[in-house]
Amino acid sequence: MVSISLVSIHHTKIYIYLRRCYTGDCVRIYDIIKIQENGIIRLPEDIATEIGIVKGAYFLVEVDERSKEMSFERVAVPGKDLAELTLILEDKPGALANVALELGNNNINILFNESDEIASTNLAALVAVLDISQSRISVEKLKSHLEGMGMVKEVGVRKIE
């Protein structure tokens, strides 16, 4: 596993930590990178290559505003047709499995997902990044199929450009 974390920001310098993990042992490589104008970050080529940053790749960026931390995770290589799925569904055993089965039956691959229960309700929220490159149905039909599932209460689907 290789991941990159933007751990701290001090004025115009960013400290980038690249972790390389082999057989459970992790090694950190530290580098200091100065922010270019307009917030552009230029990574050294060896770091970019190590974590798979190539033109057209898709990365999930997660920001923690309190700690001023940021992490990047590659979710798709170039050439994929992606969509973001957001759901509110009943928080009960099998609900997520039924959604995943619907996606799988339509040849839609889940590249990333995160779900959590919504406090003081019997509901859960799901966010997923989907590879719809080989999908058997359109995004509109997918939304309609998911809305027709009894345990799904709200659906949002948007193509990622």
C-alpha positions as CSV (number, residue, x, y, z in Angstrom):
1,M,0.0,0.0,0.0
2,V,1.2,3.5,-0.8
3,S,-0.6,6.6,0.4
4,I,0.3,10.3,0.6
5,S,-0.7,12.6,3.4
6,L,-0.4,16.3,3.5
7,V,0.2,16.6,7.2
8,S,0.8,20.2,8.0
9,I,0.7,23.6,6.4
10,H,2.9,26.4,7.6
11,H,2.6,29.7,5.6
12,T,3.6,28.7,2.1
13,K,5.3,25.4,2.8
14,I,3.6,22.0,2.8
15,Y,5.1,19.0,4.4
16,I,4.3,15.9,2.4
17,Y,4.7,12.5,3.9
18,L,4.9,9.5,1.6
19,R,4.5,6.2,3.3
20,R,5.7,3.0,1.6
21,C,4.4,-0.2,3.3
22,Y,5.8,-3.5,2.4
23,T,4.8,-6.6,4.4
24,G,3.4,-4.5,7.2
25,D,6.6,-2.3,7.7
26,C,6.1,1.3,6.9
27,V,8.8,3.8,5.9
28,R,8.1,7.5,5.7
29,I,9.8,9.8,3.3
30,Y,9.6,13.5,4.1
31,D,9.9,16.3,1.6
32,I,9.1,20.0,1.9
33,I,7.3,21.4,-1.1
34,K,6.6,25.1,-1.6
35,I,3.1,26.0,-2.8
36,Q,3.0,27.6,-6.3
37,E,0.7,30.5,-7.1
38,N,-3.0,29.8,-6.9
39,G,-2.5,26.8,-4.6
40,I,-0.8,24.6,-7.1
41,I,1.3,21.8,-5.6
42,R,4.1,20.4,-7.7
43,L,5.3,17.0,-6.5
44,P,8.7,15.6,-7.2
45,E,8.5,13.2,-10.1
46,D,9.6,10.2,-8.0
47,I,6.9,10.8,-5.4
48,A,4.2,11.3,-8.1
49,T,5.3,8.1,-9.9
50,E,5.4,6.1,-6.6
51,I,1.7,6.9,-5.8
52,G,0.4,6.7,-9.3
53,I,-0.2,10.4,-10.1
54,V,-0.5,10.5,-13.9
55,K,-2.6,12.7,-16.1
56,G,-6.2,11.7,-16.0
57,A,-6.0,9.7,-12.7
58,Y,-8.7,10.4,-10.1
59,F,-7.9,11.0,-6.5
60,L,-10.1,11.3,-3.4
61,V,-9.0,14.3,-1.3
62,E,-10.0,14.3,2.3
63,V,-9.5,17.5,4.4
64,D,-9.7,17.8,8.2
65,E,-10.2,21.5,8.8
66,R,-9.5,21.3,12.5
67,S,-6.1,19.7,12.3
68,K,-5.2,21.3,8.9
69,E,-4.5,17.8,7.5
70,M,-5.2,16.6,4.0
71,S,-4.9,13.1,2.5
72,F,-5.0,11.9,-1.1
73,E,-6.0,8.4,-2.2
74,R,-6.1,7.3,-5.8
75,V,-9.5,5.8,-6.6
76,A,-9.3,5.4,-10.4
77,V,-6.7,5.2,-13.2
78,P,-7.2,7.3,-16.3
79,G,-10.0,6.3,-18.8
80,K,-12.7,5.4,-16.2
81,D,-16.2,6.8,-16.4
82,L,-17.0,7.8,-12.8
83,A,-20.1,8.7,-10.8
84,E,-20.7,9.8,-7.2
85,L,-23.5,8.0,-5.4
86,T,-25.1,9.4,-2.2
87,L,-27.7,7.5,-0.3
88,I,-29.8,7.8,2.8
89,L,-31.1,4.3,3.6
90,E,-32.5,2.3,6.5
91,D,-29.8,1.3,9.0
92,K,-30.5,-2.4,9.1
93,P,-28.6,-5.6,8.3
94,G,-28.5,-6.3,4.5
95,A,-29.4,-2.8,3.4
96,L,-25.9,-2.0,2.1
97,A,-25.6,-5.5,0.7
98,N,-28.8,-5.0,-1.4
99,V,-27.5,-1.8,-2.8
100,A,-24.1,-3.4,-3.7
101,L,-26.0,-6.3,-5.3
102,E,-28.0,-3.9,-7.4
103,L,-24.8,-2.2,-8.5
104,G,-23.1,-5.5,-9.3
105,N,-26.0,-6.8,-11.2
106,N,-25.7,-3.8,-13.5
107,N,-21.9,-4.2,-13.9
108,I,-21.1,-1.1,-11.8
109,N,-17.9,-1.3,-9.7
110,I,-17.6,0.4,-6.3
111,L,-14.1,2.1,-6.2
112,F,-14.6,3.8,-2.9
113,N,-17.3,4.0,-0.3
114,E,-17.9,5.3,3.2
115,S,-21.0,4.9,5.3
116,D,-22.1,5.9,8.8
117,E,-25.2,5.8,10.9
118,I,-27.2,9.0,11.3
119,A,-27.5,9.7,15.1
120,S,-30.9,9.3,16.7
121,T,-32.5,7.8,13.6
122,N,-32.7,4.3,12.1
123,L,-31.0,5.7,9.0
124,A,-27.5,5.6,7.5
125,A,-25.7,7.7,5.0
126,L,-23.6,6.3,2.2
127,V,-21.2,8.0,-0.2
128,A,-19.5,6.0,-3.0
129,V,-17.4,6.5,-6.1
130,L,-18.6,4.2,-8.9
131,D,-16.9,3.0,-12.1
132,I,-19.8,3.1,-14.6
133,S,-17.6,2.5,-17.6
134,Q,-19.2,-0.9,-18.2
135,S,-22.6,-0.2,-16.7
136,R,-25.6,-1.9,-18.3
137,I,-27.9,1.1,-17.4
138,S,-27.7,4.9,-17.5
139,V,-27.1,7.0,-14.5
140,E,-30.8,8.1,-14.6
141,K,-32.0,4.5,-14.6
142,L,-29.6,3.6,-11.8
143,K,-31.1,6.4,-9.7
144,S,-34.6,5.2,-10.5
145,H,-33.7,1.6,-9.6
146,L,-32.3,2.7,-6.3
147,E,-35.2,4.9,-5.5
148,G,-37.5,1.9,-6.0
149,M,-35.7,-0.1,-3.3
150,G,-37.8,0.0,-0.2
151,M,-34.9,0.6,2.2
152,V,-33.5,3.5,0.2
153,K,-34.9,6.9,1.3
154,E,-32.9,9.4,-0.7
155,V,-30.7,9.0,-3.8
156,G,-28.2,11.3,-5.5
157,V,-26.1,10.3,-8.5
158,R,-23.8,12.6,-10.4
159,K,-21.2,12.0,-13.1
160,I,-17.7,13.0,-12.2
161,E,-15.9,14.8,-15.0
